[in-house]
């Protein structure tokens, strides 16, 4: 390797713009290199690892424009929007590899029930081709093209025994309709907390989502797992994939969706303001939770035979009947409660909101797939409280790709400098 010259590089750090020289070596026919780049583990682009860390942490919660404004206010440094978009995509590249190798919780901390949940949430996308807009949209038509983000969750939990009456009270009174949220009321003591909860969201489709989910399931398996529960909202495509790819799991229909169909039937038969509506729902919900789904179906079938009801009422009640008939095998709630199993998809429903909707569906937002997936991946890392671990993992992989060196990479030089000045925690400095 022949020494050539000193070469300048420009580097943007949390301290601002830096220019410095490095010794450059080159052999004819081979790519040259600067040893100092490897020693400092410089990234492939001009923005430092720590600066990108801070910027992308903002991006997972705020728009690109707002993130740029925040960084400019704090650091008096402006990052071009396109540069931040490109770096976000590149820095999300190792998320899948990170979760493939992420250690599982210690056995002594794990619960005995392994739970998976799956659902979907639309992400507004940029249209790649122009479409003819009608003068007036039809009822229910949307002007925005959306692509489904398949959201999955996995965790373990200890059994929590409840009676049907307790669950009815929780759904109807104590906690405003989410049976799986924690309640500290006297009638509904605090339930065990999920252990090692991991949430992911992918735009690559249900098969990809379940391929990743089954990989994590295999890592969480062991003799400590006594029960395996898969919760969905009744979506046939999700249920088929659970049956095909997670055959040892028991499918359970989310009780919240089951109860919503009861409310739809009650509204159709009685009206939304009828004084007996709540009591009617409570009575039939108790039947569902007591394992009497067939009785509820038969009651509703008798209602649709009543010649006094209108065709719209009959249609609404038949929708509920069909939903229960399709999912009756997954509605054995009396057995699930006796075993202490979870029966609600609160974990993944919440993730559809805070992981996907709260960031991806803000006013005017439209996404292209690579950029949207990068934000979803990094947002999941943040939601799962894996941010620092992931950044270390990504920096190590980045160093290996750039310099072919598999030794441990030291923290960014800015981090070392800041630590010498004072304590650093999430961008807050105490001197």
Helices and strands as residue ranges (DSSP letters): E 2-13, E 16-26, H 35-40, H 49-59, H 64-75, H 81-91, H 95-101, G 107-109, E 113-124, E 146-157, H 164-169, I 170-174, E 195-202, H 206-220, E 227-232, H 236-245, E 250-253, H 255-270, H 277-289, H 293-304, H 311-327, G 328-330, H 333-339, H 346-351, I 352-357, H 358-360, H 369-383, H 387-403, H 413-421, E 423-425, E 428-430
